[in-house]
Amino acid sequence: MKYPIKCTSVGFMAGVLISASLLTGFDRGVDVEAGDPNLHLQILSINDFHGQIDKSGKANDKATGTAEYLAAHLKQREAQNKNTLLVHAGDVVGASSPASALLQDEPTIDILNKLNFDVGTVGNHEFDEGLTELKRMIDGGYHPKTGFFKGANFPYIVANVLDKKTKKPILPPHAIKVVEGVKIGFIGVVTKTTPSVVTPEGVKDVIFTDEAEAVNQQVKELKKQDVKAIMVLAHEGGLQDTTTGKITGPITDITQKLDPEVDVVFAGHSHTYLNGTVDGKMVVQAGSYGSAFADVDVVVDKRTKDVVKKSSEIVYTYHEGITPDARTHEIVEKAKAKVAPIISREVAQSSGIITRAENASGESALGNFIADSQRWKMSTDFGFMNPGGIRADMPAGKVTWGDLFTIQPFGNDLVSMKLTGEQVRRVLNQQFQDPDRVRMLQISGLTYKWDSARPVNDRVYDLKKSDGIEIDLAKEYTVTTNNFLATGGDAFTEFGKGTHRTVGPTDLDGLVEYVKQLPQPFHAKIEGRIIKGN
């Protein structure tokens, strides 16, 4: 299909069967001339909100985010076109703010319900607590911490996640929205790498299949139902060159394989800003944490039912110049009040902000601090922390339990084990096995150098203990990590071969104990534990 495409960016850096469709209809009637042969549809999307209902960020030196400002911006845009659909591309919950996480993320879903979201898909973090809790969040049900929850009042769809026993999709694979008599199809998929970024317990009941194959199969099903305007909600991401606009990464690989009938891909997972095209298909992603949303406008010929024009922009949720949404504010404040006695308790004092930002070698001050805390708690030679498990920076001054929870929200158990020096070297080389996703472990008790010009399985060299003594590749050392890495998470399979395992407290409990016993105020810095050579 050939039709005009326009991509812009506000502040861009520069009861049905599972195999059946979910079909809903409405008539919001955009204000256009009578007899207009086209449907003018606006689709507003978010991704990777991660339950950050009360946490703000910055873009272009301006405050962004929090649920009440995101809601205000979405409502403002929605008012511009009565034919508006609200969608999300997964990870709206998981690694959430305490105000949402401690209440099983029910406040986040409640906010999306009140905003009348139309459809969403699952991200990898929706599996953090397993399939049963995922379905409770969607369908409603009882949880011992929170009681009964009504669930989401909009459909979740995913085509490439199958029940391990029945081999059938765990959720409807697609949904159809009828707007002014025109069918708009949505297909959901989540990254097939989910088993490598979620604990085995979280995904033990499901199978993840190829994203593009799953989408193309559902395109065939939608075509049978005379649907020609097709959107994909894909929890997978990539990067975009700010000079050329070229999009690269896993989402590009997927999009290039998609049926030409697909018009727009709403991406996620990588927390990046994407706004461009791949093989004629529009691809958008709006950062993360509610800092922005994507506004995609499509024109559909009512006679042919094809998309004939589309445009997109990424819109930041600036606090400046807009009043926060009162209804959402009320939900957030109610949630905060419930958890306040827990999260407001002061634990320690820091001398300044400690960030998780990595330098060119891959080392971060907060990464060092957390790895140190885990090694200290389990009394081992070395400590290793996955960067994806560090979700926020350490604030300056007063540090509360809630601050530490926000930094480490997953509740992973600490695990000590024995590895040989050679196995430690292999672990560190596994950081580079996926060129699209280099994951630099944060370390304690050792130092090393690495060279990107060396072979992938031999990039790490000059391994030494923190006292400067060379690590003996034949000798056994004690190591601490979390249960996510200990079971091969992020494809660090060498950890799975560790012996003499002991399970300790949660990473959060260990961190709380560690900061309490430090001289106050405490601090941390980049120390040259990791050096990039060449």
N, C-alpha and C positions, 0 to 999 in steps of 0.2 A: 504494500500500500504506500502511496505517495501522498503526503499532505504537509502543509506548512508546520514548522516547529519553531517555537520561540522559547529560549531559556534565559531567564533573568535571575538576579539574586540581590536581595536587599541586604547590604552589608556583607556580601560574600567576600571571603578573604581574597583580595585585591581589595418434637414430634416427627420428624422426617427420618427416613432410613439414612444410615451413614453414607451410603453411596449416592444418595439423592441430593438435589440442590437445596440450598436454603434460599427461598425466594420471598422477598418482601417488596411491597410497593407503596408509593406515596405520591402526592402531587403538591409540591411546594411552589410551583409556578413562578419562575423568574419573570420579572417585568420586561417583557419584550413585545414587539409588535404582534398583533393578532395574526394568526396564520403563518408565523415564522416556521419555515421548513426544518429548522435545526433546533436541537436541544443544547442549551448552554449550561454545562455542568461544572461545578467547582468541587474539587476534592482536596480537603485539608488533612494532612497526615503528620503524625508524630512517630518517633521511634526511640527506643532505649531511654524511656523516661526513668526507669529504675526507682519508682516510688519516691522520687525527690520532691515530695509535696511541700516541704518547707525550706528547701535549700536553694539558694540563688547562686548564680555564676556571673561571669563578665564576658562581654564581647565588645570590642572596640572601645574599651574603657568605660563601658556602661553596664549597669546591673541588668541581668536577665534572669528568667526562670522563676521558680516556685509555681505551684499549681494555680494559685489565684490569678497570677499575671498571665500564665499560659491560657487559662480559661477566658480571661478578658479579651485577649488577642483573637482567640478562635471565635468567640461570639461576635466580635467586631467584624471579622472577615465574613462570617456566616451571614451577617445581616446584609451584606452586599449582593448576595445571590440566594434566593430562596431554594434553588436547586443545588444544595450543598450536602456532601457526604463527608463524615468524619471517620477516619480510618487510622489504624496503627500497625506498625511492622514488627511488633514483638518486643520483649524485654521491658514492658511497661512496669513490671514488678521484678523483684530480686535484686540483691545488693542495695536495698532500699534504705532511706532515712529511718531512724528509729521510730519516728511518729507513724510510719506505715508498717515497717517490718515487724515491730513488736506486737502489732495487731493483725498479723498474718496478711498484710497488704490489703486488707479490706477497705481502708480509707481511699486508696488509689483507685480501686475498682468502683467504689461508690462515686468518686468524682467523675470518672468516665461515664458512668450511668447517668449522672445528672446532666452531663454535657450532651447526652443523646448520641454517643458514638454509634456508628452503623455497622462496623465490622473490624475485626482484628485478627492477627495471627499470633502464634507463639514464638518466642525466642528461646535461646538455650536456657536462660535463667528461669523461665516458667517451669523448668524441670528440676530446679534446685531441691525441692522437697518431694519429688516423685510424682507419678501419674495420678495417684489418688487425690493429693492436695491440689494439683493442677485442675482436675475436674471439679473439685469442690469450689474452687475460686470461680470457675465458669458457670457451673450448674447450681451452685449453692449447696449448703449442708452444714453439719455441725463440726466444730473444732473445740477441743477442751479448753483452749486458751481464751477463745472469744465467744463461744456459744454458736448460735445459728446465724448463718449468713445467707442472704438471698441470691448471691452470685451476680454474674454480669447479665445485663438486660439486652446485650447485643451478641451476635454470633461470633465465635472463634472458628477459624478454618485453618486446616493444614493438610496438604496433600501427600507429603513425603514422610510422615511418621505413622508407622503401623504397629498395631498390637502384636506383641511377640507370639502370642498363642493363636489368635484368629487370623493374623496376617491382613487384617482390615484396618483402614484409617481410624485413628483414635478420635478424630473429629471430622465433621464434614469437610471434604477437600476444597469445596468452592461455595460461593454464595452468589445469588443474583439479586440485584436491586433494580426495581422498576421505577423509572423516573419519567413522568409525562409519557407513559406508554412505551418507553425505550428500555430495553434490558441492558444493564451494565453488569458484567461478570467480574468477580474477584476470585483469585486463586491464592492460597497461602502456602508458603514453604519456609522451612527453617534450615539453617546451615547443617549439612550432613556431618560436620565435624563436632556436633554437639556432644557425642560420647567422650570426646577428648577434653572437653572443657567443663564437664559436669561430673560430679562424683558417680561412680558406678551404681550406687544405690538409687540415684535419681532417675536413671535411664534403664534400669534392669528389666522393665516390662515392655520396652518398645524397641523398634527397629527404625533406623533412619535411612532413607533411600536417596538416590540422586535427585537433586532439586529440579534440573531442567527436564529430565524424563517425566517426573511427576507433573510438572506444569503442562508439558505438551500433551500428556494423556488427558488432563482436565480441559485443555483447549478443545480437544476433539469432542468431549462431552458437552461443552458449552455450545459448540457449533451445531450439535444435534438439536439444541434448544433454541436455535436461531439467535444466538448471542454473538455479536461481532465486535463490540466495544469491550475489551478485556484488559483488566488491570491485575498485576501480580504484587502481592505483599510478601516480600522476600527478606527474611532475617539473615542477610549476608551482606557484606560490605566491600569497600575498596577505597581507593584514593583518587584524587583528581588534581591534575597539574593546573596550578592557578594561572599559568601563562598560556598554555595551549588548550586547556579545557578537557584534555584527554582523561578518560576514566580507566583505571587499571585495577587489577585485583580479582578476587573470586567472583564478585558480582558481574564483572565484565565477561568472565569465562561462562558463567551461567546464561547471561543475557544473549550472548552470541549464539547459543544453542536453542533459543526459544523460537517457537512458531511465529511467523511474521504477523499473525493476527494479534499478538500481544502489543498493546499500545504504550503502557506505562509500567515501569517497575519501581515500586516504593521499597527502598533498601533500608538496611539497619546493620546492627552488630559492630561495625567498625568505629562508631561514634564520630564519623567524619561528615563533612558537608559535600554533598554531590548534587550537581545540577547540570546535566548534559544529556548526550545521546550515545547509545551504543547500537550499531546496526539499525539505525532509524527508530529505535525504541527509547523513549524518554526514561532517564534514570535519576531519581532524586533521593536524598537522604538529608535529614535536618539535625545533624550533630547528635546531641544527647541531653538528658536531664531537663528537658523542657526549655532549653535555651533558644530553641527556634522550632518552626514547623514549615512544612512544604505546602505551597498553594499551587495546585495543578488545575488549570482550566482547560476543559476539552469541549469541542463542538462536535456534536454527533448529528449526522444527516438522518432525520426521522424516517425517511423512505428506505434508504439502503442500510440503516442501522450501523454504519461505519463511522469511526472517528475521522473527521475531515480537517481538523485543526487542533493544535494543542500548544499550551504555553505553561511555563512554570517559574516559580521564584521561591527562594528560601527567605523566610521572614523571621528576624530575631524578635524575641519576646522582651523587648526593652521595658523597663519599669517607667521610664520617662514618658510623660505625655498620655498616660492611660490610667484609669482607675481600676484597681484589682477587683475581681469578681466577688461580690458579697457572699453569694451562696457557697462558693468554693472555700472562701475564707472561713466560713462557719464550720465546714467539715474539717478543715485542717486544724483549727483551734480546738475543736472538740477532741481530736485525736491527740494533739500535743498535751492537752490537759490530762488525758488518761495515762500517758507515759511519763509525765513530768517528774513524779517522785523517784523514778528509776534513773532517767537520763540526766537530770540536773545535778546529781551528786558529784561534788568536786573530788577528783582523784589526785591531781598533782598540778604543778606549774611548769610551763616551758619558758625558756628565755627568748623564744622567737618562733616564727613559723618554720616547720620542718616539712619540706615538700617531697612528693613522690616523683617529681620530674627527673628523668634520667639525663646524665650528661652524654657526651658523644661516645663514651666507652660503654655505657649501659648501667652506670651506678647511680643510685639516688640516696639522699640523706635519710629519708624515711625508710627506704628499703633496708639500709644498713641497720637502722634502729630496730625494726621489727625482726630481722634475722637475728640480731643480737639478743632480743628478748626471748626468742624461741630456743636458742642455744643455751641461754642462761637457765631457763626454766627446766630443761631436760638434761642439763649438765653434760653436753656432748662436745666433741672436738669441733664440729662444723654445724652451721645452720644454713638452710636454703629456703627462700620465700618466693613464690610466684608473683610477678608484678600485677597480674590481673586480680589478685586478692587484696590489693591495697587500693581502697576506693575513694580516699579523701586525704587531704593534707592535715598535718597536726597543727592546731591553732597556736597562736602566741598567747602567753599568759595562762589564765585559768583553763585547765583541761578537765572535762567532765567524763563520766562514764559514757554518756551519749556520744561525745566526740570520739572516744576510742571505738565504740560500736560502729560508728559511721565509717571509720577507717577499716575495720575488720568485721563486716556484718555477717559472714557466712557461718560462723560457729563451727569451724572445722577443728577436729581434734589434732593435737600435736602427736607426732609419732617419731620415736627414736629407732634407729636401726644401725647395723654395721654395713659399711661398704669398703671395698678396697680402694686404694689410691687410684688404680686404673679405672674402677667404676665411677669414681668422682670425676675423673677426666672425661669419661664417656657422657656422664650427665651434663657436664658443661658444654660439650660439643653438640649435644641434642638441642641446645638453644637455637642452632642455626639450620636445623633440618628442613624447615619450611621457609623458603625465601620470602613468601608473602607475609609471614607472621613470625619474625624473630622475637623470641621471648627471653629477655635477659633476667635470669634468676638473681635475686638479691641475696648476698652471701655474708656469712660471719665466720671468723676463725681461719680464713685463708685469703690468699690473693692469687691472681693469675693474669696473664696477658693473652690477647687473641689477635689474630691477623686475618682479615677478610680475604686476603689473596691466597691463603692456604686452603687445602681441600676441606669440605664441610665437616668431615669426620676427624679432622686434625687441626682445627683452627686454634685450639687452646694449648698454651705452652707455659713454661716457667711457673708451675704450680708450687706455691709455698704456703706453709702455715703462717699465721699472723705474726709469729716470732721470727720469721725469716728463714726457718729451716725448710728445706725442700721436701715436698710430699713424696713419700715412698710409694710407688705404684703397686708394690707387692704387699704392702702392709694394710691391715684393717684399721679403719677409723670409725668412731661413732658419729652419727649424723642425725640432726633433727630437721623434720619438715612437717607439713600438715598432711592430713589423710587424703586430701585431693591429689597432691603430688605423689604421696606414698603409694597410691594405687594407679599411677601412670598418667595422671591428669596432665593436660597440655602436651601429651605425647612424650613425656619424660619417662619412658618405659624402664629405664635402668633403675629407677627407684624401686620398682616392683620386684627387683631381684635382691633387695636388702634382706639381711638375716637378723636374728635376735631382736625382733620388733617388740617395742613397748609402747602402749597407748597412754598418753598423758591427758592433761586438762585441755579445754578448748583454747584455741589461739588467742581469743579475746581475754579469757581469764588469765592466761600467761602474761599478756601484755599489761593488764591492769596491775598484776603483782610486780612486774618489772619496773614500771614507772613509779610505783609507790616507794620502792626501796632505793631509788636513785637520789643523789644529792639534788636538792631543789634550788633554783629552777634547773631542769635538765635541758640538754641540747643534743644535737647530732649534726654530722656534716659528711660530705663526700670526702673520703680518705685515700682514694687511689687503690682501693681493693681490686678494682677491675681496670685494666689498662689496655686500650686498643693500640696495637703496634702498627708498624708500617705507615 
